[in-house]
């Protein structure tokens, strides 16, 4: 019965996400964010592709940054925002967040080189990779805080796979206003697991931002046993993370957050986590006052 309820929720969520966003009080805007980064030759600015979905009213709303994963093959980094993260951003926007899905340097039409290289299995540097991705998120947060419709005091970072790993790295040096992080199937690569655990241990020593980690039972990249080890080393140093292992999803649970039909599987965990930390903003309403 519970699985049937989740299936129905996923179908309804997908139908809503496919509808015209403006008819539900959601404004959608594509933009380029001029992010600045320090380099040996001085500060450089790169335009990052972003898609902003937000309640269409005159109020300020908290900010949710949606972070993508990293394809295994370099030639697959030419990803589409609307095709890969629009539905997920829409879910947060309809809950009352200014949701920003963006592409980090080296992906799609975002400018700049790919700075998140891990290296080979024998010399993998996950800490440097995580910090590089976190710098992109930090800049997007800074730029979005300048928008008149953003409540800069409440920011969350949400990510899947490498985007979840990036979110974990971000919390280790949390920018002002970051109040929570959510990681779905968080991690990097399929080898050098000990080095990956070391990276989580490193981030856990300074991370104090409340986090929710969600992994599926049938995740082909990061199985429950590995997820539990990552959680153990992260929290042993003081990191704050709630670990949730869901049942099997589809053919590979690693894709649960990235697929529209997975919304019904993860949304209940997100809603509960945000409510527990008093981070549920007013949901978007129609002109008739009905919650959508």
SERO-4910 file (N, C-alpha, C, O; in steps of 0.05 Angstrom, whole numbers):
BEGIN
 pado doro    nc1    nc2    nc3   cac1   cac2   cac3    cc1    cc2    cc3    oc1    oc2    oc3
  Unk    A     17    -24      0      0      0      0     17     25      0     12     44    -14
  Unk    A     39     25     17     56     48     18     70     53     -9     72     76    -18
  Unk    A     78     31    -22     91     34    -48     72     45    -69     80     61    -86
  Unk    A     46     36    -67     26     46    -86     22     76    -81     19     91   -100
  Unk    A     21     84    -56     17    113    -50     40    129    -61     36    151    -72
  Unk    A     64    119    -59     87    133    -70     86    135   -100     93    155   -112
  Unk    A     77    113   -113     75    113   -142     54    134   -151     59    149   -170
  Unk    A     32    136   -137     11    155   -143     22    183   -140     18    201   -156
  Unk    A     37    188   -117     49    214   -112     69    222   -134     70    245   -143
  Unk    A     84    202   -143    104    208   -164     90    215   -190     99    234   -204
  Unk    A     68    201   -197     53    207   -221     41    235   -220     42    250   -239
  Unk    A     29    241   -197     17    268   -194     38    290   -195     34    310   -208
  Unk    A     61    285   -182     82    305   -182     93    309   -210     98    332   -219
  Unk    A     96    287   -225    105    290   -253     86    305   -270     94    321   -287
  Unk    A     60    300   -266     40    314   -281     40    344   -275     38    360   -294
  Unk    A     43    351   -250     44    379   -242     69    392   -253     67    415   -263
  Unk    A     92    379   -251    117    390   -261    116    395   -291    129    414   -301
  Unk    A    101    379   -305     99    382   -334     80    404   -342     80    412   -366
  Unk    A     64    413   -324     44    434   -330     58    461   -333     81    464   -326
  Unk    A     44    481   -343     55    508   -345     60    519   -317     41    522   -302
  Unk    A     85    525   -311     92    534   -284     77    559   -276     69    561   -253
  Unk    A     74    578   -294     62    604   -287     33    600   -278     24    617   -262
  Unk    A     19    580   -287     -9    576   -279    -11    568   -250    -33    568   -239
  Unk    A     11    560   -237     11    552   -209     25    572   -192     33    566   -169
  Unk    A     29    597   -202     42    618   -187     72    615   -185     84    625   -166
  Unk    A     84    601   -204    113    597   -205    125    612   -229    116    609   -251
  Unk    A    145    629   -223    158    643   -245    184    628   -252    199    620   -234
  Unk    A    190    625   -277    214    611   -286    231    630   -303    220    644   -321
  Unk    A    257    631   -298    274    650   -312    302    637   -316    314    627   -297
  Unk    A    311    637   -341    338    628   -347    357    652   -345    349    674   -354
  Unk    A    380    649   -334    399    671   -331    428    661   -331    433    638   -328
  Unk    A    446    680   -335    474    675   -332    484    689   -307    479    713   -303
  Unk    A    498    675   -289    508    686   -265    538    691   -267    553    671   -270
  Unk    A    548    716   -265    576    722   -268    592    715   -243    595    732   -225
  Unk    A    601    691   -240    615    681   -216    645    688   -218    657    684   -239
  Unk    A    656    697   -196    684    705   -196    701    686   -179    692    677   -157
  Unk    A    725    680   -189    742    661   -175    771    671   -175    780    682   -195
  Unk    A    785    666   -153    813    674   -151    830    654   -167    824    630   -168
  Unk    A    851    664   -180    869    648   -195    897    660   -193    900    683   -184
  Unk    A    918    645   -200    945    656   -198    949    682   -213    967    698   -206
  Unk    A    933    686   -234    936    710   -250    915    731   -243    912    751   -257
  Unk    A    902    727   -220    882    747   -211    854    736   -212    849    712   -218
  Unk    A    834    752   -205    806    743   -204    795    740   -233    799    758   -249
  Unk    A    783    717   -238    770    713   -264    740    709   -260    731    698   -240
  Unk    A    725    718   -280    696    716   -279    686    698   -301    694    700   -324
  Unk    A    669    679   -293    657    660   -313    627    661   -310    616    661   -288
  Unk    A    613    662   -332    584    662   -332    574    633   -329    581    615   -345
  Unk    A    558    628   -308    547    602   -303    518    601   -311    503    619   -304
  Unk    A    510    580   -326    483    577   -334    465    570   -310    471    552   -295
  Unk    A    443    584   -307    425    579   -285    396    581   -293    389    595   -312
  Unk    A    380    566   -279    351    566   -283    338    571   -256    342    555   -237
  Unk    A    323    593   -254    311    601   -228    281    597   -229    268    607   -247
  Unk    A    270    582   -211    241    578   -208    234    588   -180    246    580   -160
  Unk    A    214    606   -178    207    618   -153    178    626   -152    165    629   -172
  Unk    A    167    629   -128    140    638   -125    136    666   -138    152    684   -134
  Unk    A    115    668   -154    110    693   -169     94    712   -153     70    716   -157
  Unk    A    107    724   -133     94    744   -116    114    766   -109    136    767   -120
  Unk    A    107    784    -92    125    806    -85    140    801    -58    150    820    -46
  Unk    A    141    776    -50    153    769    -24    181    758    -28    189    749    -50
  Unk    A    197    760     -7    223    748     -6    221    719      4    205    713     22
  Unk    A    236    701     -9    234    672     -2    262    661      2    281    671     -9
  Unk    A    264    640     19    290    628     23    300    615     -2    286    610    -21
  Unk    A    326    610     -2    341    601    -26    349    572    -25    360    563     -5
  Unk    A    343    557    -46    351    529    -49    368    526    -74    358    531    -96
  Unk    A    393    517    -71    411    513    -93    410    483   -100    414    466    -83
  Unk    A    405    477   -126    403    449   -135    428    442   -151    434    455   -171
  Unk    A    443    422   -141    469    415   -153    468    389   -168    458    369   -157
  Unk    A    479    388   -192    478    365   -209    502    346   -203    521    353   -188
  Unk    A    501    322   -214    522    303   -212    543    306   -233    542    325   -249
  Unk    A    562    287   -235    583    288   -254    582    263   -272    586    241   -261
  Unk    A    577    265   -298    577    241   -315    604    227   -315    625    240   -312
  Unk    A    603    201   -319    628    186   -319    647    193   -342    671    193   -339
  Unk    A    635    200   -365    651    207   -388    651    237   -393    630    250   -392
  Unk    A    674    249   -398    676    278   -402    658    289   -424    648    311   -421
  Unk    A    654    273   -445    637    284   -467    608    284   -460    592    293   -477
  Unk    A    600    275   -436    573    276   -428    567    300   -409    545    302   -398
  Unk    A    587    317   -406    583    340   -388    566    362   -400    560    382   -387
  Unk    A    560    359   -426    543    379   -439    514    374   -432    497    368   -449
  Unk    A    507    377   -406    481    371   -396    461    394   -400    470    417   -404
  Unk    A    436    388   -399    415    408   -402    401    413   -375    393    394   -361
  Unk    A    399    438   -367    386    445   -342    357    437   -342    347    424   -323
  Unk    A    343    444   -363    314    438   -364    309    408   -366    289    398   -355
  Unk    A    327    394   -378    323    366   -381    331    350   -356    321    328   -352
  Unk    A    349    361   -340    360    346   -318    351    354   -290    350    338   -272
  Unk    A    345    380   -286    339    390   -259    315    408   -256    309    417   -234
  Unk    A    301    412   -278    278    430   -276    256    419   -257    246    434   -241
  Unk    A    250    394   -260    228    382   -243    236    383   -213    218    389   -197
  Unk    A    261    379   -207    270    379   -180    268    408   -168    260    412   -146
  Unk    A    277    427   -185    275    455   -176    246    464   -172    240    478   -154
  Unk    A    229    454   -190    201    461   -188    189    451   -162    172    465   -150
  Unk    A    198    428   -153    187    417   -128    194    435   -104    177    438    -86
  Unk    A    218    447   -104    225    465    -82    211    492    -86    203    504    -66
  Unk    A    208    501   -110    195    527   -115    166    526   -106    156    545    -94
  Unk    A    152    504   -112    124    503   -104    121    500    -74     99    504    -63
  Unk    A    142    493    -60    142    492    -31    149    519    -18    150    522      6
  Unk    A    155    539    -35    160    566    -25    189    575    -26    196    595    -13
  Unk    A    206    560    -40    234    567    -42    240    581    -69    227    576    -89
  Unk    A    261    598    -69    273    607    -94    292    585   -101    314    583    -89
  Unk    A    286    569   -121    302    546   -128    320    552   -152    310    561   -173
  Unk    A    346    548   -149    365    555   -170    380    529   -178    396    519   -163
  Unk    A    374    520   -202    390    498   -213    411    510   -231    404    527   -248
  Unk    A    436    503   -228    456    515   -245    477    495   -253    479    473   -241
  Unk    A    493    501   -272    515    484   -282    541    496   -273    548    519   -278
  Unk    A    557    479   -260    583    488   -250    603    492   -274    596    485   -296
  Unk    A    626    503   -268    646    508   -289    652    481   -303    657    461   -291
  Unk    A    653    483   -330    661    459   -345    637    442   -354    642    420   -365
  Unk    A    613    451   -348    589    435   -356    572    452   -374    569    476   -370
  Unk    A    559    439   -394    540    452   -411    551    478   -423    573    479   -433
  Unk    A    535    499   -421    543    525   -432    556    543   -411    563    566   -417
  Unk    A    560    533   -386    575    548   -366    604    552   -375    616    533   -386
  Unk    A    614    575   -370    642    581   -378    662    569   -358    655    561   -336
  Unk    A    687    569   -366    708    559   -349    716    530   -354    701    515   -366
  Unk    A    739    522   -344    748    495   -346    735    477   -325    723    487   -306
  Unk    A    738    451   -329    728    432   -309    749    431   -286    771    422   -290
  Unk    A    740    440   -262    759    443   -240    756    420   -219    769    420   -199
  Unk    A    739    401   -224    732    381   -204    746    354   -209    737    333   -199
  Unk    A    768    354   -223    783    329   -229    791    316   -203    802    328   -186
  Unk    A    786    290   -201    793    274   -178    820    262   -181    835    260   -161
  Unk    A    828    254   -205    853    241   -209    848    211   -212    825    202   -212
  Unk    A    869    196   -214    867    167   -217    861    153   -191    861    166   -169
  Unk    A    854    128   -192    847    113   -168    869    111   -148    864    110   -124
  Unk    A    894    112   -157    917    110   -139    924    136   -125    937    136   -104
  Unk    A    915    159   -137    922    185   -125    898    203   -124    901    228   -126
  Unk    A    875    192   -121    850    208   -121    850    229    -99    856    223    -76
  Unk    A    843    254   -106    842    276    -87    813    286    -86    805    305    -99
  Unk    A    797    272    -69    769    279    -67    764    305    -53    745    320    -58
  Unk    A    781    311    -34    778    336    -18    780    360    -37    763    378    -36
  Unk    A    801    361    -54    805    383    -72    781    385    -92    772    407    -98
  Unk    A    772    362   -101    750    362   -120    724    373   -107    710    389   -119
  Unk    A    719    364    -83    695    374    -69    696    404    -64    676    418    -66
  Unk    A    720    413    -56    723    442    -50    720    459    -76    709    481    -75
  Unk    A    729    448    -98    727    463   -124    697    466   -131    689    488   -139
  Unk    A    682    445   -129    653    447   -135    639    465   -115    621    480   -123
  Unk    A    647    464    -90    635    481    -69    639    511    -75    622    527    -68
  Unk    A    662    518    -87    667    546    -94    647    556   -114    638    579   -112
  Unk    A    638    540   -133    618    548   -152    591    553   -137    578    573   -142
  Unk    A    584    535   -119    559    538   -104    561    563    -87    541    578    -85
  Unk    A    584    568    -75    587    591    -58    582    617    -73    570    636    -64
  Unk    A    593    618    -98    590    642   -115    560    646   -123    551    668   -123
  Unk    A    547    624   -130    519    626   -137    502    636   -114    484    653   -117
  Unk    A    508    627    -90    494    636    -66    499    666    -63    480    681    -57
  Unk    A    524    675    -65    530    703    -62    515    720    -82    504    741    -75
  Unk    A    514    712   -107    501    727   -128    471    727   -124    458    748   -129
  Unk    A    459    705   -117    430    703   -113    421    719    -89    398    728    -88
  Unk    A    438    722    -69    431    737    -45    425    766    -52    412    780    -36
  Unk    A    436    776    -74    432    803    -82    405    808    -95    396    831    -98
  Unk    A    391    787   -101    364    789   -113    344    799    -93    344    789    -70
  Unk    A    326    817   -100    307    828    -81    286    808    -71    273    812    -51
  Unk    A    283    785    -85    264    765    -78    275    742    -61    262    723    -56
  Unk    A    301    745    -53    314    724    -37    317    732     -8    326    754     -2
  Unk    A    309    714     10    314    717     38    342    705     44    345    680     46
  Unk    A    362    722     46    389    713     48    396    700     74    418    688     77
  Unk    A    378    701     94    384    688    120    378    659    120    385    645    140
  Unk    A    365    648     99    358    620     99    365    608     72    352    613     52
  Unk    A    387    593     71    397    581     47    401    551     52    412    543     72
  Unk    A    393    534     32    399    506     33    412    498      7    407    509    -14
  Unk    A    430    478      9    442    466    -14    433    438    -17    434    422      2
  Unk    A    424    431    -41    413    404    -47    428    393    -71    432    407    -91
  Unk    A    437    368    -69    451    357    -92    449    327    -93    443    313    -74
  Unk    A    455    316   -117    454    288   -122    481    278   -132    493    291   -149
  Unk    A    490    255   -122    515    243   -131    538    262   -125    542    270   -102
  Unk    A    553    271   -146    574    290   -142    564    316   -132    578    331   -118
  Unk    A    538    323   -138    526    347   -128    520    344    -98    522    364    -83
  Unk    A    514    320    -89    511    315    -60    538    317    -46    540    329    -25
  Unk    A    558    306    -58    585    308    -47    594    337    -46    606    345    -26
  Unk    A    588    353    -66    594    381    -66    580    395    -43    592    413    -30
  Unk    A    555    388    -38    540    399    -16    554    393     11    555    410     29
  Unk    A    563    368     14    577    361     39    602    378     42    608    388     64
  Unk    A    617    381     20    642    398     21    635    427     28    649    440     43
  Unk    A    612    437     17    604    464     23    599    469     53    607    489     64
  Unk    A    587    449     66    581    452     94    606    453    111    605    463    134
  Unk    A    628    442    101    653    443    116    664    471    119    679    477    138
  Unk    A    657    488    101    664    517    102    639    532     95    638    545     74
  Unk    A    620    531    112    593    541    105    592    571    101    602    586    118
  Unk    A    580    580     79    577    609     75    555    620     94    538    604    103
  Unk    A    555    646     99    535    657    116    507    651    105    502    654     81
  Unk    A    489    644    123    461    639    115    455    610    108    432    603    106
  Unk    A    476    593    105    471    565     99    460    551    124    474    549    144
  Unk    A    435    542    123    422    530    147    418    500    145    412    488    165
  Unk    A    421    489    121    418    460    118    429    450     92    432    466     73
  Unk    A    435    424     90    444    412     66    430    385     62    425    371     81
  Unk    A    424    379     37    411    353     31    427    339      9    432    351    -13
  Unk    A    436    315     14    452    300     -5    438    274    -12    432    257      5
  Unk    A    433    270    -38    421    246    -49    444    230    -62    457    240    -81
  Unk    A    448    205    -53    468    187    -65    495    202    -68    508    199    -88
  Unk    A    502    216    -47    526    233    -48    552    217    -49    555    197    -35
  Unk    A    571    226    -66    597    213    -68    610    220    -95    599    235   -110
  Unk    A    634    209    -99    648    213   -124    661    187   -132    672    172   -115
  Unk    A    662    181   -158    677    159   -169    667    131   -162    647    128   -146
  Unk    A    680    111   -172    673     83   -166    698     68   -157    698     43   -157
  Unk    A    719     82   -148    743     69   -138    754     86   -115    743    106   -108
  Unk    A    777     77   -104    790     92    -83    771     98    -60    770    121    -51
  Unk    A    757     78    -51    737     82    -30    749     92     -4    737    108     10
  Unk    A    773     83      3    786     92     27    791    122     26    788    136     46
  Unk    A    800    131      3    805    160      0    779    176      1    779    198     11
  Unk    A    757    164     -9    732    178     -7    723    180     22    713    201     31
  Unk    A    727    158     37    721    159     66    738    180     80    728    194     98
  Unk    A    763    182     72    781    202     84    771    230     79    772    247     97
  Unk    A    760    235     55    749    261     48    725    268     66    723    290     76
  Unk    A    707    248     70    684    253     87    693    258    115    681    275    129
  Unk    A    713    244    124    723    249    151    734    277    154    730    290    174
  Unk    A    749    286    133    760    313    133    738    334    134    740    353    150
  Unk    A    718    331    118    696    350    117    680    350    144    671    371    153
  Unk    A    678    326    156    663    324    181    676    338    204    662    345    224
  Unk    A    701    343    203    716    356    225    707    386    228    709    397    250
  Unk    A    698    398    207    690    426    208    661    432    201    651    454    206
  Unk    A    647    412    190    619    415    182    601    414    207    603    395    223
  Unk    A    585    435    210    566    435    233    537    442    223    519    447    239
  Unk    A    533    442    197    507    448    185    490    423    186    500    402    177
  Unk    A    465    424    195    448    400    194    445    390    166    440    405    147
  Unk    A    447    363    163    445    352    136    426    328    136    423    314    157
  Unk    A    415    322    113    400    298    108    414    284     85    418    295     64
  Unk    A    420    258     89    432    241     69    412    219     61    403    205     79
  Unk    A    407    217     36    388    196     26    401    178      6    411    188    -15
  Unk    A    402    152     11    413    132     -7    392    110    -11    377    104      7
  Unk    A    391     99    -35    372     77    -41    386     51    -37    411     48    -39
  Unk    A    371     31    -30    381      4    -24    396     -7    -48    416    -22    -44
  Unk    A    388      0    -73    400    -12    -97    417      9   -112    417      9   -137
  Unk    A    431     26    -98    449     46   -110    473     31   -120    488     18   -105
  Unk    A    478     32   -146    501     18   -158    528     31   -153    548     18   -156
  Unk    A    528     56   -145    553     70   -139    560     69   -110    582     62   -102
  Unk    A    540     76    -93    545     78    -64    524     61    -50    502     71    -43
  Unk    A    530     36    -44    511     18    -31    508     25     -2    524     41      9
  Unk    A    488     14     11    483     21     39    506     17     58    511     33     76
  Unk    A    522     -4     53    545     -8     70    565     15     68    576     24     89
  Unk    A    571     24     44    589     47     40    577     72     52    590     88     65
  Unk    A    551     76     47    537    100     57    540    101     88    544    123     99
  Unk    A    537     79    101    540     78    130    568     84    139    572     97    160
  Unk    A    588     75    124    616     81    131    622    111    128    635    123    145
  Unk    A    612    122    106    615    151    102    602    167    124    613    187    134
  Unk    A    579    158    132    564    172    153    579    170    179    580    189    195
  Unk    A    590    147    185    604    142    210    629    160    213    633    173    233
  Unk    A    645    161    191    670    178    193    663    207    193    677    223    205
  Unk    A    642    215    179    634    243    178    624    253    205    632    274    214
  Unk    A    607    237    218    596    246    244    615    242    267    612    255    287
  Unk    A    635    224    263    655    220    285    671    245    291    680    248    313
  Unk    A    673    262    271    688    287    275    671    311    283    681    333    287
  Unk    A    645    306    286    627    327    294    607    335    272    589    352    277
  Unk    A    609    324    248    590    330    227    562    321    235    558    301    249
  Unk    A    542    337    226    514    332    233    499    322    208    494    337    190
  Unk    A    493    296    208    479    285    185    460    263    193    467    245    209
  Unk    A    436    264    183    416    243    187    417    225    162    413    235    139
  Unk    A    421    199    166    423    181    143    397    165    140    387    154    159
  Unk    A    387    165    115    363    151    108    369    131     85    380    140     64
  Unk    A    364    106     89    367     86     68    339     78     59    324     66     75
  Unk    A    332     84     35    305     78     25    305     50     13    326     37     10
  Unk    A    282     40      5    280     15     -9    291     18    -37    299     40    -45
  Unk    A    291     -4    -52    301     -3    -80    284     15    -97    259     16    -94
  Unk    A    297     30   -114    283     47   -133    291     41   -162    314     41   -168
  Unk    A    271     35   -178    276     31   -207    298     10   -211    302     -8   -195
  Unk    A    313     13   -233    335     -6   -238    360      1   -223    377    -16   -218
  Unk    A    363     26   -216    387     36   -202    379     59   -184    372     81   -194
  Unk    A    379     54   -158    371     75   -139    389    100   -140    381    120   -128
  Unk    A    412     98   -153    429    122   -154    415    145   -169    423    168   -165
  Unk    A    396    138   -185    382    158   -202    356    169   -190    341    183   -203
  Unk    A    351    162   -165    325    169   -153    319    199   -154    297    207   -161
  Unk    A    338    216   -146    333    244   -146    332    256   -174    317    275   -179
  Unk    A    347    244   -192    349    255   -219    326    249   -237    322    262   -258
  Unk    A    309    229   -230    287    222   -247    261    233   -236    256    233   -211
  Unk    A    244    243   -253    218    255   -244    201    235   -229    188    243   -209
  Unk    A    202    210   -236    185    190   -222    196    184   -195    183    169   -179
  Unk    A    220    194   -188    231    189   -162    222    210   -141    227    206   -117
  Unk    A    208    231   -150    200    252   -132    183    241   -108    187    249    -85
  Unk    A    165    223   -114    148    212    -93    163    196    -73    154    191    -51
  Unk    A    187    187    -81    204    170    -63    219    187    -43    222    179    -20
  Unk    A    228    211    -52    246    227    -34    232    250    -21    242    260      0
  Unk    A    210    260    -32    198    284    -22    189    282      7    191    302     22
  Unk    A    179    259     16    170    257     44    193    259     63    189    270     85
  Unk    A    216    249     56    240    251     74    249    280     75    257    290     97
  Unk    A    248    294     53    256    323     52    237    339     69    246    356     85
  Unk    A    211    335     65    191    351     80    194    347    110    193    366    125
  Unk    A    198    322    118    201    316    146    226    329    158    226    341    179
  Unk    A    249    327    143    274    339    152    271    369    155    280    381    175
  Unk    A    260    383    135    258    412    135    239    420    158    244    440    171
  Unk    A    217    405    162    199    412    183    212    409    211    208    425    229
  Unk    A    229    389    214    242    384    239    261    407    246    266    412    270
  Unk    A    271    421    226    289    443    230    275    470    225    288    491    223
  Unk    A    249    469    225    232    493    222    240    509    197    244    533    198
  Unk    A    243    494    175    252    507    150    231    503    128    238    503    104
  Unk    A    206    500    135    185    498    115    173    525    110    157    535    126
  Unk    A    179    538     87    166    564     81    138    560     73    129    537     69
  Unk    A    123    582     69     96    580     60     95    569     32    110    579     14
  Unk    A     79    548     26     78    537     -1     65    557    -20     49    575    -12
  Unk    A     71    555    -45     60    573    -65     30    568    -68     21    545    -68
  Unk    A     15    589    -70    -14    587    -72    -24    599    -98    -11    616   -110
  Unk    A    -47    590   -106    -60    601   -130    -75    626   -122    -77    633    -98
  Unk    A    -86    640   -142   -102    664   -135   -126    658   -118   -136    675   -103
  Unk    A   -136    633   -120   -159    625   -104   -151    617    -76   -168    611    -59
  Unk    A   -125    618    -70   -116    612    -43   -112    582    -38   -108    574    -15
  Unk    A   -113    566    -58   -109    537    -55    -79    530    -57    -65    539    -74
  Unk    A    -71    512    -39    -43    503    -40    -40    483    -63    -56    465    -66
  Unk    A    -19    487    -79    -14    469   -101     11    452    -94     19    435   -110
***
